[in-house]
């Protein structure tokens, strides 16, 4: 076959971004409104969802749309324990200044007022001095100030608009849940100061986070995050037609057609999970003889290789880093169908639900499970339940931690349902 039209891997933009049309349309409308009336029309967006659903690639598409309209896009990444937002912004500014970018040159004075601070997304407002002195004298740290950050962004947006009248500034932050609490608090405060002090500024924000990002924002002390950010949850799986489109359309664009039954088979085995759609379609593409069609026989021939690749790259590494108690918890969730309420998990594990809360929190923070609704938990990767059921019992004898076997978990589930 020709060069693959699929892009498996974290953050890789697919040729066709299926199922995100409504989000992109709303974003473009928001860009136009902010360009016309300023910050007063802005709606800062956080795309939330489990890993592998396309949060980063959707936000990348947001940035592409903004650039097309004339916005300056500043892409930042939150990394636990690494430099923060202020430092990352300053690095971005240094690069732009080194290239002689006009708006950044003209906004230099405003940026320098915060340039001596730890201004990065993963460390916004940590108060680290880099060549500046605080008002109290030498050696006193200069604390990042939300008003100063807001003024700098407003000034930069105004300078951009001198060259591109329909533009402004868009700041994006990926993996917001990895940021330190003070960073999130300062980010939120800076966006709020933009609303209050610079209502005409053409500045917008978009971020991504795991499903528990609202709790992360609450824990960081962000006041009314639901009023400051529009949370846009991305579903774990694509709608059926969107999943088919993600497979069929990239191939059609280069003159290759999928038999309907072949595409349906890939959707079925991946449950429409975006990351696995790309991986399985890519393996099928690589193995199909072609040259201008992919058939059901091609899919069936490629499925063992695709499944093996999925296990080696994703499922086994995920499983191997679990503790015995985490494996037991995930096994119980798998026995219950991959989604269950905490009381049900407590019953099949023979422990009060409250005694399992620390395990739940660990697995939520690591992104292995999430809460689709209050009191419910679901495995993040749809195919993980099958993997867990196939591998759990073989790991039990290798641990000294007393954990229940699958047979015991299933027996408790049947007893709870009244089955004989």
N, C-alpha and C positions, 0 to 999 in steps of 0.2 A: 504494500500500500504506500501511498504518498506520505509525506511528513504528517505526523499526527496533528489533529485539530483539537485535541483535548489537553487539558492542563492540570493534571493531578499535582497536589502539593499545596501546603499552607500558603495562602495569600496570592497564589497565581491566578491572574485574571482569565476567566474563560473567554473563548471567542464570542460566545453568546451568554449573556447574563439573564438567564430565564427566571421568571417569577418576580422580578423586581421593578417592573414597569411603573406600577403605581407609586412606589417610593421615589423613583427617579423623576417622575412627572411632578410630584409634590415638591421635591427639592428644587427643580428648575423654576417652578412658580415662586418659591420662596426667594431664590436668588434675584429674580426679576423685581419682586416687591421691595427687597432690601436695596437694590440698586436704585430704585425710584424714590423711596422714602426714608431709607436708612434703618438703623438699628431698631427703631420703633416697630418695624414689621418683621423682625428676625424671630425665628423659632429654632433654638439650638437643639440638635437632634443627637440622641444616643441610640445606636443600633445594638440591640442586645440579642443574645442567643447562644446556644452551645457552640463549641468549636466545630468547624467544618460546614457551617451553614451558609457561609459567604458574607460575613460581616465586613471583613477587610476589603474584599473585592467590591462590595457595594459602596463602601466609603471611598474607595479609589475612584469609582465611577462618579461619585459626588464631586470629587476634586477635579476630574476631567471636565465635567460640565461647568464648574466654576471657572476654570482656566479659559474655556471656550468663550465665556462671557466677558473675560477681562479681569477676573479676580486673581489676586496673588494668593497662592495656596501654600500654607506652612504645615507640613506633615510631621508630627511628633509621635514618638513611641514611648509608652510607659513600660519601664522595665524595673522589676523589683530589685532594690539595692543599688541601682545605677543612678547616673546623673538625672536631675529632675527637669521639669519643663522649662524653667528659666534658663538653665545651662543649655538645653537643647535649642531653645529659641535664639540664644546668643550665638551658638554655633551656626545656626541657619543664617542669622544676620551677618556674621563674619564672612560666610561664603558669598552672600549676595554683595556685600561691600567689596570683597576682593575682586568680584567680577564687574564692579562699577555699575551695579544696578541702580538706576536713577532714583526710584521711590525710596529705596533703603538708604541711599546716600543722603537724601533730603530729610529723612526721618531720623537720622543718626543721633542727633542731640536728645530726642525723646527716648530712644533706645538706650543710650548711655546712662540715663538716669536709673535704669534698672540693671545695667550691664555688670555691675559689680556683685550681683546677688546670684544665689542658686536658683535661676529661673529656668527650670526644665519641667517637663510634665511629670516625671517620676519624682521630682524633688522641688516642686515649686514652693518657695517660701521657707526653705530650710534655714536661711539666714547665714549663709557662708560668705565671708568677705573675700573678694578676689580683687585686690588692688584699690579698694575704696575704704573710706573711713566713715564711721558713724558720727552723728552729731555730738556724741559724748567725748570724742577724741580718738587718737590713734589706737588701733587695735579693737575698737568697738565694732561689732558686726552691723552691717546695714541690712535691715529686714526688708524682704520683698513686700511691697505695698500694693494692694489691689487697685487703688486709684491710679498709681503710677503705671502699672501694667495696662490698665484700660486706656489711659491717655496715650501710651505708646502705640497701641493697636489702632486707636482712632486716628492718630497722626499719620501712621503708615497708610491707612486706608485712604485718607485725604490725598496723600501724595500719589498713590496709585491712580486715583481718579483724575489727576491732572494729565496723565498719559492715556488712561483708558476710562473715559467718562462713565461707562456702564459697569465698572469693576468695583473692587473693594478688597477686603481681606477675608479669607476663610482659614481658620485654624482647625486642624484635625488631630485627634489623639487616639491611637490604637491601644487596645488592651487596658482600658481605664482601671479595671479592677486591680491591676498590678501596682498602681500608684500609691504612694504614702498618703495617709490621711491629710496632713497639712497641705500637700500638693493639691488634692481635690478641693479642699476648703478654699485655698487661694484662687484656684481656677474659677470656682463658682462665684466667689466674691468679685473677681475681676469682670466676669460676664455681667454680674448684677450692676457694677459701677458703670459699665458701658450702657446698660439700659437707662440708668438714672442720670448720668453726667454727660453722655454722648449719644443722645437719641437719634441724631442724624448720621452717625457713623455707619458706613457700609461694612459691618463686621458680622460674620457668622461663625458658628462652631458646630462641628460634628465629631462624634466619638463612637467607639465601640466598646463593648464590655460583655462579660459572661452574664447569664441570667440573674445572678445575685447582685448585679451592680447597684440596684436601688438600696439594698441593705448596706453595701459598701459606702455609698454616699451618706446614708443616715449615720453610720458609724463614724464617718469623717466629720460630722457636725455640720453638714450642708443643710441649710434651712430650706424647707419646702422644695426638695429637688424636683418634685413632680410639677411645680410651677415654673421652674427655671428651665428644665429639659423636657423635650418631647421624647418619651421612650417609645421606640419602634421595635417590638419583638419580632425576630425572624424565626419562623417555624422550623422545627427540626427537619422536616421533610418537605419537599416541593409538592404542590398539587400535581395530580397525575398528568395532566396535559403539559404543565410546565416542565415536569421531569422528562417527558417524551421529547419536548421541544429542545431541551438542553442536549439531548443525544442526537436527534435527527438533524437539526438546523445547521450546526457547524459542518457536518459532513455534506449536506446538500449544497452549501456555499462553495464547495470545491468539487462538486460533481459526483459525489458518492451518495448512494441511496441506501437506507436501512429498510429491510423488510419489516413491516409493522410488527410481526410476531417476534422478531429479533430484538427490536427496541423495547417491546413490552417485557421481554424476559430480563433485560438489564434493569429496568425499573423495578421489577418484582424482587430480584435478588438483592438489590441495594435499598429497598424500601423508599426510594426517592430521596435518599440522603445525599445532598449535593457533592460532598467530598468523595463519596464512594461511586457516585454516578460518573464523575470524571475519571477515577482510577479504573473502574471496570471497562468503560468505553474505550479508554486508552489502550488497555491490554487487548481487547477484542480487535481494535484497529490494527495494532502491531502484528497480530497473528493471522488476521483474515487475508486470504490470497488476493481478494479484489478482482479486477482493478476498480470496478465502479459500483459494487454492491456489497452489503454485509447481510448475511443470511443467518437464519436460526442455527444452522449447523456450525457456522463460524463462532457464534456465541457459546454454544455448548462445548465446543472444542477448547475455547479460551477460558471458560469458567474455573477449571482447576488452577490454572496459573494465576488468575486474578485473585482467587481466594487465598492462595499461598502467599502472594505478595501482600495482601491485606493483613494476613496474620503476622508476617515477619516485620512489616513496617509499622503497623499500628497496634494491633490487638495484643500480641505477645509482649512488646515493651511496656504497654499499659498494665498488663496483668503482672508482669514481673516486679514492678515497683510497688505493688500493693503489699500492705502488712497482712498477716493472717486474719485479723479481725476485719479489715477492709474487704478481703476476699470473701469472707463469710457473709458480710452485709450485702455485697454485690450479688453473691450466689442466691441469697434469699430473694432479692429483687428480681433476678432472672427467673427463678422458679415461679414467682408471682406474675410472670408475663412481661417483665421489664418496666412495669409501672405499678406503684402501690402506695397506700397510705401508711403513715408511720405506725398506727396501731396494728395493722396487718403484719408489718415487718417485725414488730415487737413480739407478736404471737408466734410466728414461725421460728424466731430465734430464741424464744422462751426467755425474753428479758423485757422489762418495762420500756416503753417507747422513750421515756425521758433518759434512760441509761444509754440509748443509742444516739443521742443528739450530737455527741462529739464526733462520732463516725460520720454522721450525716454532714456535719459542717466541714469536716476534712475533705470529703469526697465532692462536695459542692465547690469548695475553694479550688480544688485541683481540676475542676471541670469534668469530672467523670460522671456525675449525676447532676440533675437540676430539678427545680420545683416548677412543673407546668401550671400548677394551681396550688392554692393554700392547703397545706397538709399532705400534698401528694409529692412523690418522687419518681423520677424516670431516668433510665440509663441514657446517657448522652448519645452514644453510638448505637444505632438500631440493631446492628448485627452482633453486638457484644454479648447479648444474652445467650445466643447459641454457642458462642465460643466459651463462655463461662461454664455453661452446663456440660460442655464436652471436656473441660480441663480441670474443673474444681476438685473432684475426688482424688485425682492423682497427686494433688499438692497437699492434701490433708495429712498423709503419713509423714511428710517431711517437716512438719512444724511441731514444736512442743506446746504451742498455745492450744488449749482445748477448744475446738470448733466443731460445729455440727456437720454431719455428712449430708449430702443431697437427699439421701433416703429419709433421714430424720426430718429435714426441712419439709419434704413433700408429705410426710406422714402428718406433721402438725398442720399443714395447709388443708389436707383432707379432713382431719378431725374438726377443724374450724368450720368447714363448709358442710359438715354432716355426712360426707361420703363414707361409704363402707369399704 
